[in-house]
Each structure stands twice: as structure tokens, then as C-alpha cells.
Amino acid sequence: MSNDIFRFKRFSVHHDRCAMKVGTDGVLLGAWGSVEGRRILDIGTGTGLIALMAAQRNADADVLGIDIDYSAVLQARENIAGSPFCSRVECILQDVLTFEQDVPFDAILCNPPFFTEDTLSDDKGRALARNNVSMPFPLLIRKVATLLADKGTFSLIVPNALVQEIISLSIENGLHLIRRCHVHTTARKPARRALLEFSRQNSNCEMQTLYLISEDGNRSLEYQKLTEDFYL
């Protein structure tokens, strides 16, 4: 299989002209995050991977991907056009911080940039995709709160070290943590990522743990089950 294309069961994702390639973080969020409702927003869509996964999981939803990077949007549109979900998925070139929408979204997903300005890459496209200079968390979460429906959900994946910051910012904007999954590469290693889901409804938080690799070096049964509708 070419390094420029990643094949899933029902669609393929070309990522040769996109700063951020298909990776585990995006697949995890696309498979784990809630996609209920009729209107779904994928912030920082990149290749369009998460938008396509959302469309596959919810056959009744219209999905909008949004990205600030021109090359990413072009590639995402090509990936969408070649998928079985092309009639329900759209991708636009837009800074989410200036994005306006009259009708709120039932589900919002985001695999956000999380590096800071001292880790900026020389590659401008990759820098935009990987660094939160262009989408600081306080502004991102404040914007999400204006776009989310009353009973909607906001799901994202972040490094485990940033969890408390994200929770605090979300509370400030009226969003409550309702699901949290600590992602470990193996049982012997500390959590590397956290999958978080927020809602305006304040309820008990469902806590989960996911190990990606089992002791035999293969994908864990839990990881296989989570991604079984996507990975070949």
C-alpha cells in the first residue's frame, strides 16, 4: 500500500498533499466521539478522515469539515468526492474562530493542534496543523460553545498533560465533561492521550481506559472492537 493513501473498509484517504497524515489520534476520535444528531462539525478536518468516519457511523447526518489550510481542504474534498458519503459531507476553507452559523451543530469533533509556538515547524502547513498558535484552546472552546446545540456533544483528543486545562476552559464556557477515556499505548506505559467529551448537560462522567497494544504486540481486543468498522 502506498504511503500516500490509507485504505479503510468503506473509503480511502489520500494524504500526500496534507500537512498532517492519517494517524492513530484521528482514527481514535473518529471511532470514539459521539456523532448523534443531524448536523456534525469536524474542526480542523485535514484529510477529511474524521468527517468521513462520522458520516459512516451516522447515515442520517450531514457533516461539515472546516480547515484553515488550503491544501488540506483541496485534499479533503477529493477524499470526500471519492467516498460513498459524498452527498452528505462538505468541506470549506475557513478559520473556525471567524465561522458563523445560524443553526447549531448536534455534534462537534476536533483533533486540535496542541504544540505551542516554541515548537513551530519550518513547514508552514505542518505548523498550522500541529501548533495551537492559530487555534488557541481558550478561543477554540469559547467558539465551540457558540456553535453547539443545547443537547449537543463536543468530542476531542488531546495529550494527557492538557486534560485539566481543557476541562477548566470548558467549564468556564458552560460545558461539562461527560465521557473521558485515557489512552495508553500498552498497560505498562502511562496514558499518552485522552479522549474527552463535553455537553451542556451536567451529568456523571463516564470513565474509560483504552490500551492500544496487547502483551503479544498486536492491537488489543478493545482497540480492535473500537475500530472494527474502519480498519481493514
C-alpha positions as CSV (number, residue, x, y, z in Angstrom):
1,M,0.0,0.0,0.0
2,S,1.3,3.4,-1.0
3,N,2.3,5.7,1.8
4,D,0.3,8.4,0.1
5,I,-3.0,6.6,0.7
6,F,-4.7,5.0,3.7
7,R,-7.4,2.5,2.9
8,F,-10.3,1.8,5.2
9,K,-13.1,-0.7,4.7
10,R,-15.5,1.8,3.1
11,F,-13.4,4.7,1.9
12,S,-9.8,5.7,1.2
13,V,-7.9,8.7,2.4
14,H,-5.1,10.3,0.3
15,H,-2.8,12.4,2.4
16,D,0.2,13.2,0.2
17,R,-0.7,16.9,0.0
18,C,-1.9,17.4,3.5
19,A,0.4,18.6,6.3
20,M,-0.9,16.1,8.8
21,K,-1.2,12.5,7.7
22,V,-3.7,9.9,8.8
23,G,-2.8,8.8,12.3
24,T,-4.0,7.0,15.4
25,D,-5.3,10.1,17.1
26,G,-7.7,10.9,14.3
27,V,-8.9,7.3,14.0
28,L,-9.5,7.1,17.7
29,L,-11.5,10.2,17.8
30,G,-13.5,9.3,14.7
31,A,-14.4,6.0,16.2
32,W,-15.0,7.1,19.8
33,G,-16.6,10.6,19.7
34,S,-20.4,10.9,19.7
35,V,-21.9,11.5,16.3
36,E,-25.6,11.6,17.1
37,G,-27.9,14.1,15.5
38,R,-28.4,15.5,12.1
39,R,-25.6,18.1,11.9
40,I,-22.0,17.3,12.6
41,L,-19.0,19.6,12.5
42,D,-15.3,18.5,12.2
43,I,-13.0,21.3,13.2
44,G,-9.5,21.2,11.6
45,T,-10.7,18.4,9.2
46,G,-7.3,18.0,7.5
47,T,-7.7,15.0,5.1
48,G,-11.4,14.7,6.0
49,L,-10.8,11.5,7.8
50,I,-12.9,12.2,10.9
51,A,-15.7,13.8,8.8
52,L,-15.9,10.6,6.7
53,M,-15.9,8.4,9.8
54,A,-18.7,10.4,11.3
55,A,-20.7,10.1,8.0
56,Q,-20.1,6.3,8.0
57,R,-21.3,6.0,11.6
58,N,-24.4,8.2,11.2
59,A,-26.2,7.6,8.0
60,D,-28.7,10.3,8.8
61,A,-26.3,13.2,9.4
62,D,-24.9,15.9,7.2
63,V,-21.2,16.5,8.1
64,L,-19.2,19.7,7.6
65,G,-15.4,19.8,7.7
66,I,-13.7,23.1,8.2
67,D,-10.0,23.9,7.9
68,I,-7.7,26.9,7.6
69,D,-5.2,25.2,5.3
70,Y,-5.9,25.5,1.6
71,S,-4.1,22.3,0.6
72,A,-5.8,20.3,3.2
73,V,-9.2,21.5,2.1
74,L,-8.5,20.5,-1.5
75,Q,-7.3,17.1,-0.5
76,A,-10.3,16.6,1.9
77,R,-12.7,17.5,-0.9
78,E,-11.1,14.9,-3.2
79,N,-11.3,12.3,-0.5
80,I,-14.9,13.1,0.1
81,A,-15.8,13.0,-3.6
82,G,-14.3,9.5,-3.8
83,S,-16.3,8.2,-0.9
84,P,-19.8,6.7,-0.6
85,F,-20.8,9.6,1.6
86,C,-20.1,12.5,-0.8
87,S,-23.7,13.7,-0.8
88,R,-23.7,14.3,2.9
89,V,-20.2,15.6,3.6
90,E,-18.8,19.1,2.7
91,C,-15.5,20.8,3.4
92,I,-14.9,24.5,3.5
93,L,-11.8,26.7,3.8
94,Q,-12.5,28.8,6.9
95,D,-11.0,29.9,10.2
96,V,-13.3,28.3,12.7
97,L,-12.7,31.3,15.0
98,T,-14.5,33.6,12.5
99,F,-17.0,30.9,11.4
100,E,-20.7,31.9,11.8
101,Q,-23.6,29.5,11.6
102,D,-27.3,30.2,12.3
103,V,-28.2,26.6,13.0
104,P,-26.2,24.9,15.8
105,F,-24.5,21.5,15.5
106,D,-25.6,18.4,17.3
107,A,-22.0,17.0,17.5
108,I,-18.7,18.7,17.1
109,L,-15.4,16.8,16.8
110,C,-11.9,18.2,16.9
111,N,-8.4,16.7,16.7
112,P,-6.8,20.0,17.6
113,P,-3.2,21.3,17.2
114,F,-1.6,21.1,20.6
115,F,2.0,22.2,20.3
116,T,3.0,25.7,21.3
117,E,4.8,28.4,19.4
118,D,8.2,27.3,20.6
119,T,7.8,24.1,18.6
120,L,6.8,25.7,15.3
121,S,7.9,23.8,12.2
122,D,9.7,25.3,9.3
123,D,6.9,23.9,7.1
124,K,4.1,26.4,7.3
125,G,1.3,23.9,6.5
126,R,2.5,21.5,9.1
127,A,3.0,24.3,11.6
128,L,-0.6,25.3,11.2
129,A,-1.8,21.8,11.6
130,R,0.3,20.9,14.6
131,N,0.5,24.2,16.6
132,N,-2.2,25.9,18.6
133,V,-0.9,29.3,17.7
134,S,-3.6,29.5,15.0
135,M,-6.3,28.0,17.3
136,P,-5.6,28.6,21.0
137,F,-7.6,26.4,23.3
138,P,-9.4,29.3,25.1
139,L,-10.6,30.7,21.8
140,L,-11.4,27.3,20.4
141,I,-13.6,26.2,23.3
142,R,-15.3,29.5,23.5
143,K,-16.2,29.2,19.8
144,V,-17.4,25.6,20.2
145,A,-19.8,26.8,22.9
146,T,-21.4,29.2,20.5
147,L,-21.8,26.6,17.8
148,L,-23.1,23.6,19.9
149,A,-26.8,22.8,20.2
150,D,-28.3,22.7,23.6
151,K,-28.2,18.9,23.8
152,G,-25.1,18.6,21.6
153,T,-21.7,17.0,22.3
154,F,-18.2,18.2,21.8
155,S,-15.5,15.5,21.5
156,L,-11.7,15.9,21.1
157,I,-8.4,14.1,21.7
158,V,-5.5,15.8,23.5
159,P,-2.3,14.9,25.2
160,N,-3.0,13.6,28.7
161,A,-1.0,16.5,30.2
162,L,-3.5,19.0,28.8
163,V,-6.6,17.4,30.2
164,Q,-7.1,19.6,33.3
165,E,-6.6,22.8,31.2
166,I,-9.2,21.7,28.7
167,I,-11.7,20.7,31.4
168,S,-11.3,24.1,33.2
169,L,-11.7,26.0,30.0
170,S,-14.8,24.0,29.1
171,I,-16.4,24.6,32.5
172,E,-15.8,28.4,32.0
173,N,-17.9,28.1,28.8
174,G,-20.7,26.1,30.3
175,L,-19.6,22.7,29.0
176,H,-19.4,19.7,31.3
177,L,-17.2,16.6,30.9
178,I,-19.5,13.6,30.4
179,R,-17.0,11.0,29.0
180,R,-13.3,10.5,29.4
181,C,-11.0,7.8,28.1
182,H,-7.3,7.5,29.0
183,V,-5.4,6.1,26.0
184,H,-2.3,4.0,26.8
185,T,0.0,2.5,24.2
186,T,0.4,-0.5,26.5
187,A,-0.6,-1.4,30.0
188,R,2.9,-0.8,31.2
189,K,3.1,2.8,29.9
190,P,1.3,5.9,31.3
191,A,-1.6,7.4,29.4
192,R,-0.4,9.2,26.3
193,R,-3.7,10.7,25.1
194,A,-7.1,11.4,26.5
195,L,-10.4,11.3,24.6
196,L,-12.8,13.8,26.1
197,E,-16.5,14.5,25.5
198,F,-18.4,17.5,26.8
199,S,-22.1,18.6,26.9
200,R,-24.1,21.5,28.3
201,Q,-25.9,18.8,30.4
202,N,-24.1,18.2,33.7
203,S,-24.1,14.5,34.5
204,N,-21.8,11.9,36.0
205,C,-18.7,11.4,33.9
206,E,-18.2,8.0,32.3
207,M,-14.5,7.0,32.8
208,Q,-12.8,4.6,30.4
209,T,-9.3,3.2,29.7
210,L,-8.0,2.0,26.4
211,Y,-4.8,0.1,25.8
212,L,-3.8,0.1,22.1
213,I,-1.3,-2.8,22.1
214,S,-1.7,-6.1,24.0
215,E,1.2,-8.0,25.5
216,D,1.7,-10.1,22.3
217,G,2.4,-6.8,20.4
218,N,-0.8,-6.8,18.4
219,R,-3.7,-4.4,18.6
220,S,-5.7,-5.0,21.8
221,L,-9.1,-6.5,21.6
222,E,-10.6,-3.2,22.9
223,Y,-8.8,-1.3,20.1
224,Q,-9.9,-3.8,17.5
225,K,-13.5,-3.6,18.6
226,L,-13.5,0.2,18.6
227,T,-12.1,0.4,15.1
228,E,-13.5,-2.8,13.6
229,D,-15.8,-0.9,11.2
230,F,-12.9,1.0,9.7
231,Y,-9.5,-0.8,9.7
232,L,-9.0,-3.5,7.1
